[in-house]
Structure formats: structure tokens, C-alpha cells
Amino acid sequence: MKPKLKIIPLGGAGEIGKNMTLVEYDGAILVIDAGLMFPESDMLGVDIVIPDITYLLERREQVRGIVITHGHEDHIGALPHILPRINAPIYATPLTRGLIEVKLKTHKLLKDATLHTISTRDTLCLEPFTVETFHVCHSVPDGIGLAITTPLGTIVHSSDFKFDPSPVDGQLTDFAKLAELGGRGVLALTSDSTNADSPGHTPSETSINDNFSRVFALAEGRVIVATFASNISRIQQIIDIAARFNRKVTIIGRSMQDNVKMAAQLGYLRIPDGALIRVEQMHQYALNEIVIVCTGGQGEPTSALVRMANHDHKQVSLTPGDTVILSATPIPGNEEMINRTLNNLFRAGAFVYYSDLMHVHVSGHASQEEQKLLINLVRPKYFIPLHGEYRHLVLHARLAQSIGIPQENIFVIENGAVVEFDEHRNARVAREKVTASDVLVDGIGIGDVGTTVLRERHHLSEDGFLVAVLTLDAHTGEVVFGPEIITHGFVYLEKSEEIIAGAREVMLGALKKGGSGAALSVKLKDELSRYLYQQTHRRPMVIPVVTEV
């Protein structure tokens, strides 16, 4: 049987974030991106979510390389958790490589990583794949799309893109390369679907300059701008506008400081002499001479802005008269945290500007007219929408159909689905899917928090827990110590003495019915759970602790 060409998304298909796509042919695998996703509100205690790489672990020797399209967290954030398990070479443009190095250095993995620098008009030979790169505009410089030539045809991967007519760095999307690929013939296009529900064109990154300038002109105190640590283009805009208004800029947050330092060294940030000051130097200037750039645009609990709003930051607290700009689009699932942060900012007496009040952020993703233009330029035989929630994929598919792509040549797929092409270049979605579940990272644990643990955390968050301690004589079975009841998050002991006393009686009653070891623990748990529900209509987690001495 002749080998088949496969496209397999392990992340980013049916969700926003943790982007990772595989291209496979005849035992060789090319990996595109390795991103993370922020946890949803029901993932209690989880730090980040990364793709499931079980499929890759079973084929680690077949991985030819990992090509990174740009430096955002949802495209590079999983690398520190993946590289120790699959030590494949990484290919990235200079700024993207720099952002990766900052991340790997933090995790003490840089010396073991194999990093290769590529340009925005480069060709990589990773047999049997030939990968050509082309520049695309996004909200971070040095973004690239990929044209992957395989024995069965060329796959174009748009990555995150938009057709910005006036990007901050002055680098336009490479229309000439896209047109050339379209003329050459493209088997399949996998394309960014994030803004498939947004009509028209996405505004240019520079379109917010006037509004930023207006806010800076009106601000009587400090100006605090929250954005992503990797949003180098936005940081450049803030530095430029601050210089116009004779304000000094201080960067708060280790990751953002490291990114700014690296981007400046590589020439991707133009910083006038004396424009940046350390946070310790702020007291030397009047409040209306200061601009603070920090993280927190998504309301992340540990971010600098949230800690300032909560008066929990070691160096900066919000004061009445501060002006705060949230320059970020809410990531789905983060709305609750963002609203809480907004309330705290207003409560602190700040003047707050965010997307609902003023145009202070621009999406980095193409809207419908740009998506249609890309399809018309590339003219693929098959179309696969990626990078979006399921509704975005469906809307993007309808858009492609409206401009001439046959419905049978469009595949709306989710993580783990396999689109395969036979030797005649005919495509279908394979019946069997690969493993592509969420891998939850909690502290240093990777994947050890699953549905069972999350279910227990929900249980604890709703009704608390009760620990029932009992010590028995190993020979006679008589009670040596207890019953002792310990509760957290269930009832307030001093006001629930009758309930706790009743629980002790239930334990002694269960003990009289006989049993020992595991059987006794199960009996205690069942009878206590039944009693507690009768008394309180709550179901705390009951943990019997029975020891014999």
C-alpha cells in the first residue's frame, strides 16, 4: 500500500489556544507550533493546558522537526513541557527564537534544546518535506506562514495572520509569495479561523495610536497599560507615544522585562536613550511623567495588574487618578476574571479604558474579507479551517464554500481528527482519531490532574470535606481514640455541635455492626454521608481514617 499524507491537529481545532498541527508522510512527521491554553473556569487549580502528545511519543524517532510560526504563548507555551520528552530540533525566526529562549531559560532547558534560526523567506529540507516560509502580519513581529511541499502536493499553513496595510514594524504580508503558491498549485490550505464571525477587515495595528494619544493627553497621573508579555508591537507603540508626551516607561513583570530586553538586543524594539527606567526609579518623577507596562489584560490572578488592583503588588499599588488601559481582547473563558479585575480597578479609583469603552486594542487575526482574499490567492483544492472554536471553523468553512470551494473538499475537524490524502490526491477524514485530550499542568505536575481530580476539586469547592478519625485496639476492636471530627468548608464547628455530635454517634453505631479494615472505612463513609445529607442537605467529601494499634 502506498503511503498516505496526513494532517492531524493535536490542538487549536475547536478551541482558542494550544495550537499544534502535525503533517505526516511515510513515517516522517513535521510538527507546527506547540502552544498552551489558559484553563477554563471549571479547571480548578490548573495553571495551563497543553496538547496531548501521546501520538508523538509513540513515534518520537519520526519527528523531523518543530517549526514555530510566531512567538505567542498559544504557539510556543508548551515547548518547556514537550521538549524534555521529544527532543526534536526547533526552527524559528529571530524574534520568535528569542522569545523561546527566554522561556526555555526560565525552565532551565535552554542548554539541552536544539534551536535553528530561519528567515521569513527561507527553505528548509526536512525529508520528505520541503518547508518554505513567508512573512505574515500579526500582533507580534516575525510571524510566518508555511508552504510544505510533500510527495503528494503542497500544504499551505497560514498560521495566525491578517492583511495589515500599516503594521507597526512596517513589514507587510508577503502577497507575492501567496500568489506564487496559488499559481504553482496548492493541495490544501489550513487557515486561521479566529475572526470568522467578524465581517469586513481587521483594523491595522496602528489604528489605535490616536486613541492611545488621546488617553495619554488626558491622563493627569500615571498611565498603566496591560497587554501580553509577548506583544512586542504593542510595547513599541506605547514606548513611541510615551516619548511624545515626555513620559518615562517602566516594565513590570519578569517575563515582560526579559522579552523587552531580548527584543531590543535583536533590534525588534526601538527604544530612545533614557526612555526606560527601573521601577525603583519611579519616585524620582512626577506621576504624570510615568507609564507602566505590565501583564494582566486577561485578569490572570498572578499578573502584575491584578496584584496592583488588589494592593498586593510589592512595588506598585493603584491610586485614585491612575489611568489604566487594558489592551487585549478577552480570551474565551476569561471573561469572569476580566470583569472582576475591571471592578477592582474602578474600585481603586482609576480611570479605566477597555475594548467596550474605547478602541484600545486591535485583533491580530484576519476578518472575513481577508480570509476570503487568502483563499482566492492560494486557490487550494482542499480547505481545512483551524485555530478557532467550533463555530469559527463552521463559519470559515461556509465562507470558503461561498467563494467556490466545493463542500466535499472542506473538512471541519476537531483535535485528534486525521485528514488523509491517498496517492491520487483524494482526501477524506479517517474513521480512527488519535489521542488529543487536554493535558493539564498544575505546578510541576504534567497530566497527573485528570477528570477524577477535577471532580474532587469541584466537590471540595461546593461542600467542603469532613475527616472522621478513629483509632481501635487491634486485638479487642475497642475504641482507643475518637471518634474525632475535622471539617473544612462544610459547617462552622462552634455553631454545629449537634451535627458533629450526631456524626460521632453514627460512627460508633457503624462500629457496633462489626467489620474492620477497608470494609469498615467504606461503611463509615456511606453512613456518615447519608447522615450529613439528612441533616444539612449537603454532600461534603467524607474521608474516614481508621487505624489499629
N, C-alpha and C positions, 0 to 999 in steps of 0.2 A: 504494500500500500504506500502510495506517495505521501510525503509529509504534508501536513496542513499548516497554514498560517493562522495564528490565534491572537485575538485581542481580549485581554482579561483585566477588567478594573477590580482592584482589591480595595479601593476607597475612592470616594468622590462621585460615585454614581448613585443618585438617590439621596444625597446629603450634601451639605456645605462643609467642606473640610476633609482632612486626612487623605489627600489625593495621592493615589498610586495606581499606575496602569502598567500592565505587562504586555509586551509583544513577543510572541514565541514562534519559532520555526525550527523544525527538525532538531529538537533537543537543545536549542540555544534560546536564552531569554534576555531581553533588554528591559530594564526597569526604568520607568519615567516617574520621577518625583517620589518623595517619601515624607508625607506630611502628617500633621496631627490635627485633632479636632478638639474643641473645648467640650467638656462634659455637659450633658443635658441636665435639667433641673432635678430629674429623678435619680441621677447617678451620684448619690450622697457620698461625699468624701473623696471622690475620684478627682485626680489632678488633670489628666489629659486622656484622650482616646487616640489610639494609633491603629494602623491596619493590621489585620491578621496575616502573618507571613508564613503560615504553615505550608502552603503550596511551594513557596520559595525554599524553605528549609529542607524540604524533601528533594529539592533539585538545586541545591546551593552551588554545585560544581558547574551548572549550566548557565549561571548568571554571567553575562559578558560585561555588564557594567550598569551603573545607575546614572542616568542623565537628569540633571536638575534644571528645570526651566527658569526659576527665579527664586528670590530669597525670602519669600513669606513663610510664616510658620506652617501654614497648611500645605506647604510643599517641601519643607526641609525639617520640620519639627520632630519627625520620627527617627531621623538618622541616628541620634545618640543611642536609641533603644534597639535599632536594627543592625547597625554595623558590628557590634560585638558578636552577633550570631551569623551574619553574612558579610564577610569582609571583602566586598566587591569594590572595584575602582569607581570613583565618583568623578563625573565630568560636569563642570560648571563654568560660567563666565566669571570674570574677575571679581565683581562686586558680590555675586552670589557665593562664590568660593570664600570670600572674606567673611560673609555672614555665617557660612557653615563652619569656618574655622573658629569663629568666636564661640559658637555653640559647642563644638567638639572640645575646645579648650576648657570650657566650663565643666564638662563631664570627664575631663582628663583622658580623652580618647584621640586627641589630635595626632600624637606621635605614631599611633598604630593605623591611621587612616591613609589611604592612597588617593590623593586628590590630583586631578588634572585640570588645568585652565584651558578653556576654549573661548573662541571669539564668536561674535554674532553672525559671522559669515564663514563658518568652519565646516569641515567634512571629517567625520570620524569613521574609521573602518573597524567595525566590531563584528567580525564574521559570524553569521552570514548577512549582517545588517550594515548598510552604509547610512550614516546619520548626517544630514545636512541641517545646519541651524540657520535661523533667520530672526531678525530683531522684531519684537512686538512691543507696542506701548502698553504699559500697565501702571500701577501706582508705585512701582519701585523700578529704578533704572536696571538696565542689563537683562531685561526679560527676553526670552527666546521661545520661538515655536520650533517644531521639529518636522523634517521630512525624512521618513525612514524608508529607505529602499530595501525591499526584500525580494527573494526569488520569484514571488508571485505578484509583485506590484508595489506601489508607493503608498505609504500611510502618512497623512499629514495630521500632526497633533498641534492644535492651535495654542495650547496652554491658556492661561488667563490673558485676555487681550482686550484692547479697544482701539479704535482708529482715532487717536487724539491728534487734532490738527496743530496744536501748540503745546507739546509736552514740556515739562519743567526742564528736562535735560536736553531738549532740542532734537532728540532722536526720533524720527518718525517710524511707524511700522513699515516694514520692507515690502511695499506693494509690488515692486518689480519681481522679487523672488516668488511671491504668491502667484503672480500672473504667469511666470515661467513654469512653475509647477503645474498650474492648470493646463498650460499648453502641452506639457510633457505627458500628462495623463496621471490621474490620482485614483487609486483603487478605493481608498476610504478616508474620510475626514472624521476625526474625533474633535469635538469643539466645545468650548466654554459656554455653559447654559445659564450661568448665574442670573443674568438680567433678561432672560427670555420673556418675562412678563412686563418688560419696560419698553413702551413704544418709542420710536424716534431714535435719536442719537444720544449717547452718553456725553455730558459736557466735558470740556477739556479740564485738565488738572489746574491750569492757570486761571480758570473762570472764577475761582474763589478768592483770587487776590484782592479784588475790590472790596469784598465783604470783610476780609481779614483786616484790610487797611482801615475800613470804617470802624471796626471794633477797636483797633489799636488807637485810633484818633480819639474815640470817646472815653476810653478807659482812663480813670483818674488814679488807679492803683496798679497793682501787679497784674500782668496778663499770664494766665496759665493755660497751656494748650495740651490736651491729652490726645495722643494718637498711638499707633502701633510702633513698637521699637524698631521695626524693620522698614518703616515708611520713610525712606531717605528723601524722596521727593518732597513730602510734606515738611520735613525738617528743614530742607533747603529753603522752601518758601517762607517759613517762619523766621529763619535767620535773615533773609533778604529784607523782609518787611520790618523786622526789629531794627535793622540798621537804618532804615529810612526814618524811623521815629526815635532814633538815638537811644535805643534800649539795649541793655546787655542781656545775653541769653545764658541761662544755666540749664544743664541737662541733669535730670534726676532719674535714677534707676540704673542699676549696674548694666543690664543688658543694653539699654539705650545708649549709655555712655560708651560702652565697648563698640557698639555699631557705629556711632558717630566718629569715634577715633579711627576706626578701620576705614570707613568711607572717605574720611578726609585724607588719610595717608594714600589711598588709591586714587585720589583726585575726583571722586564722585560727589564730594561736598565742597563747595567754595565758601570758606569762612574768612571774613575780613579779619585782619590783625586786631586783637583785643576785643573781638565781638563776644567770645565765650568767657564766662567766669565760673569759678567753682562755687558751689552752694555756700561755702563758708565765707565767701566774699560779698554776699548779697547785702549784708548790713552796712557796707560802705556806700551804698547807693540809695537814692530815694525810691519809694515804692513805684512811682511812675517811670522809673528807669529800668525796670526788671521785666523779663519774660522768662517763664519757667516752661520747659518742655518735658513731658513725662508720659508714662503709660497710664491706662485706666479708662480708655474710651469705651471699653466693654463692661465696665463696672466690676472688673475682676477683684475679688476680695483682698488680695495681697498687693494690688497695684498701688503706685505712689499716690495717684489722685484720690482713691478711695480712702487711703490712710490719712491723707491731708483732711478730707472732709470729715473723717471720724476723730480728728485731733489725735491720731495715733502715729503720725509720722515723726521720726526722731528729729528731723531738721526743719520741716516746714508745716505750719498749720494754716488753714484758711482763715481769713479775717474779713469782716464786712468791708466792702469796697473792692475786693478782688474780682477780676473778670475771668471767667472760665469758659474755654471753648472745647467742646467735645467734637473733635474732627474725626469721626468714624461712623460707619453705617452699622447698626446693630446686627450682630450675627444671630441667626435664628436660634432661640433658646436662651439668649442672654437678656431678653427684654426686662425681665423682673429685676435682675441685678442693676441694669442701667437705670431703671426707674427709681430704684432705691437710692442709687448714687445721686441722681438729679435732685431728689427730695432733700438729701443731706447737704448738697451744695447750696440749694436755696435756703435751707435752714441756717447755714453758716453765714448767710448774708451776702453771698456772692451774686454778681450779675452773670447769668449763665446763658450761653448760646449753644444750641444743638440743632440737629437737622430739621426738627419740626418747627423751629423758630426762625432759622436763617440758613441760607445756603453756605454752610461752612465745611462741607465735605463733598467730594466727588467720587463716585464709584470708579473702580479700576476695571470694570467689566463692560463688555460691549452690550449695547441695547439692540433691539430688533433689527433696525436698518443696517447696522454694522454687521450683525450676524448674517443677514441676507447677502450683504456685499461679499463677505468672506466666502460663502458657499458659491456665489457666482464667479468669483475669481479662481477658486480652486477646482470647481466643477467635478466633484467626486462621483464615482459610481455608487458608492455606499456612504451612508451618513450615520454616525453614532454620536448622539448628544451626551456629553459628560459634564462633570463639575456643576452640580445643581441638585436641589431636591426634586422629588419625582415629578411634581407639577411643572418644574422648569424644563425637565427633559421632554415631557409630553408637548409642552408649548413650543419648544425648539424644534421638535420633530414636525409639528404641524406647519411651522414656518418654512422648514426645508421642503415640505410637500407642496406648499403654496407657490414655490418658485421652481417647481419642476422635478424634484427628486421623487421617483416612484415610491409609493407607500411600502411596497415589498422590499425596497432597498434601504429602508430606515429601521434601525434597531434601537428601541428604547429598553435599556437594560439597567440592572442594578448590580451592586457589588457581588462578585463571585460568578456572574454570568460569563459564558465563553462564546464569543463570536468567532466562528472558524470559516476559513476560505479553502476550498479544495483546489486541485491542480488546474481546474477550468476557471478559476477565479469567481466561482459562485459562493455566496455566503449564506450562512444560517446561524441561528442560535442553538448551540449544542444542548442536548437534554440534560446532561450532567453539569452541575455547577461545582466550583471549587470552594473550599472553606474561606469565608470572608466575613467573619463576625467581628464585632468590636473587641479590641484588646484594651482593657482598662489599666491605666498606670496610676498607682496610688503610692506615693512616696518612692521607695526604691523597688517596690514590687511591680512586676510586669505580668499581667494576665492572671495573677492569683486572686483578683477580685472578680468574681463571676456573678451570675444571676442569684445564686444562693446567698452570697454575702450581701449583695444589694438588697435582697428581700429581707434579710435580717436587719439591715440598717434602717429600712423603712419601718419595720416592726418596732424597732427601738425608738425611732423618731416619733412614732404615733402614740405608743402606750408605755414606753419605758421598759424596765425589767425588774424582776424580783429574784433574788438569790435566797434559797432555802437551805440552811446549813444544819446538818445533823451528824453527830458522832455516836457510834454504837460500840458496845463491848463485843469483840469478835467471837467470844465464847458463849456468852449468855444472850446476846442480842438486846441487852438493856441500853437505855439512853444514858450516855456518859456526858454529852454536852448538847445543848439545844433543846428544842428547835430554836434557831436564830434566823431572823428575817432581815434581809438587807434590800432596800429598794432605791432605784434612781429613776426619775421621770415617770413614776407611777402614781403614788399618793404621798402626801406630806405626813410623815410618821406621827408627829405630835397630835395631828387632827384626825388620825385614822387608827387610833389604838384598838378600837373594837374589831376592825377589819383584820389587823395584824394578829390580834389575839385569836380570832377565829381561824386564821391561816395556820397558826401553831396547833390548834385543836385538830384541824383537818390532817395535818402531818402525823400527829400522834394516833389518830384514828386509822390512817392508812398503815401505820406501822403495826398496829394490832392485828391487821388482816394477814400478816405474815409476808414473807418474801425477803430477799436480800440482793445485794449487788445491783446489776443493771436493771433487773426486774423491779426492784423496789424504787429505783430512781424514776423509771417510767411511770409507775403507779403514783408516786408523789407529784410528778409533773402533771399528769392527767387530772388528778383530784383537786390540786391547787388551782389549775387553770379553770376548771369548772366552777369552783367556789368563788374565785375572784370575779369571774364574769357575772355570776349571780348577784354579787354584792355591788359591783361597780359598772357593769356593762362595758368593761374594758378588757382587752386581751394583752396584758404585758407578757414579755418573754420570760418564761419561768425556767430557772436554772437550779435544779436540785444538786446539792453537794453532800454526798453521803460517804463518810469514812468509817473504817473499823479499826479499833485499837485494841 
